């Protein structure tokens, strides 16, 4: 799932890397891309989609995503 904010400034989604890892991708205005590998295994896609939907509608997209995933005990590792 990938989604843009209503104002078009933020992009947020999840994907599988070429190595099979699930990654969260955030981009702000096409200039600030951050990629995180999920360290927690077998996370249901529905949880990731809910976190993305909640975060993209918040004022502080990335901090909200990180806090939401942390509250769900989903660990991330910043990779780029």
Backbone torsions as a table, in degrees:
resi	resn	phi	psi	omega
1	UNK	NA	132.8	174.2
2	UNK	-131.3	145.5	-178.2
3	UNK	-150.5	146.7	173.9
4	UNK	-105.4	149.2	174.9
5	UNK	-69.2	160.5	-179.3
6	UNK	-57.6	-35.3	-179.5
7	UNK	-82.1	-5.5	177.4
8	UNK	79.2	3.2	-177.1
9	UNK	-84.0	-24.6	-173.7
10	UNK	-120.9	142.1	177.2
11	UNK	-128.0	133.9	-176.7
12	UNK	-145.3	137.3	178.5
13	UNK	-170.7	-179.7	174.1
14	UNK	-130.6	154.0	-178.5
15	UNK	-154.1	171.2	171.9
16	UNK	-104.8	132.5	178.2
17	UNK	-75.1	172.2	177.9
18	UNK	-65.6	-16.4	177.4
19	UNK	-95.5	4.6	177.1
20	UNK	87.1	4.9	178.5
21	UNK	-83.4	142.7	173.9
22	UNK	-80.7	133.3	-178.8
23	UNK	-126.9	145.7	170.6
24	UNK	-100.6	135.1	-178.1
25	UNK	-122.9	130.8	177.1
26	UNK	-127.6	138.4	175.1
27	UNK	-141.3	136.6	178.9
28	UNK	-117.7	116.5	176.4
29	UNK	56.9	25.8	179.4
30	UNK	70.0	10.1	-174.4
31	UNK	-122.2	-18.9	-174.5
32	UNK	-127.1	84.1	-179.8
33	UNK	-93.3	132.4	176.3
34	UNK	-129.5	136.6	-179.7
35	UNK	-125.7	133.8	-179.4
36	UNK	-127.1	132.0	171.4
37	UNK	-85.2	136.7	172.9
38	UNK	-76.4	124.3	178.2
39	UNK	-87.7	-26.2	178.4
40	UNK	-77.9	129.9	-177.5
41	UNK	-84.6	152.5	171.4
42	UNK	55.9	44.6	176.4
43	UNK	-78.7	127.0	178.7
44	UNK	-60.6	137.1	-179.4
45	UNK	-58.3	-34.7	179.4
46	UNK	-59.5	-37.2	177.3
47	UNK	-66.5	-41.5	178.4
48	UNK	-65.2	-43.3	178.7
49	UNK	-62.1	-40.7	178.2
50	UNK	-64.1	-42.5	179.3
51	UNK	-63.9	-40.2	178.6
52	UNK	-64.6	-47.3	-178.8
53	UNK	-61.6	-43.9	178.5
54	UNK	-63.3	-43.1	-174.4
55	UNK	-71.8	-41.7	-174.8
56	UNK	-66.2	-22.8	179.2
57	UNK	-93.3	2.5	-179.5
58	UNK	-93.2	166.8	179.1
59	UNK	-70.7	-36.3	-179.0
60	UNK	-116.9	88.5	-169.5
61	UNK	-59.3	-58.2	-175.4
62	UNK	-65.3	-47.1	177.0
63	UNK	-59.4	-35.5	178.2
64	UNK	-67.2	-42.2	177.7
65	UNK	-60.6	-48.7	-178.6
66	UNK	-62.0	-42.0	179.4
67	UNK	-67.0	-40.7	-179.8
68	UNK	-64.4	-46.0	179.1
69	UNK	-66.1	-38.3	177.3
70	UNK	-62.6	-42.3	178.9
71	UNK	-63.3	-25.4	177.9
72	UNK	-91.1	8.2	-178.3
73	UNK	60.1	37.6	176.3
74	UNK	-105.3	117.4	-177.1
75	UNK	-90.8	141.2	178.9
76	UNK	-124.2	154.1	173.2
77	UNK	-129.3	122.3	179.6
78	UNK	-68.0	126.9	-178.5
79	UNK	-118.7	-12.0	179.9
80	UNK	171.0	NA	NA
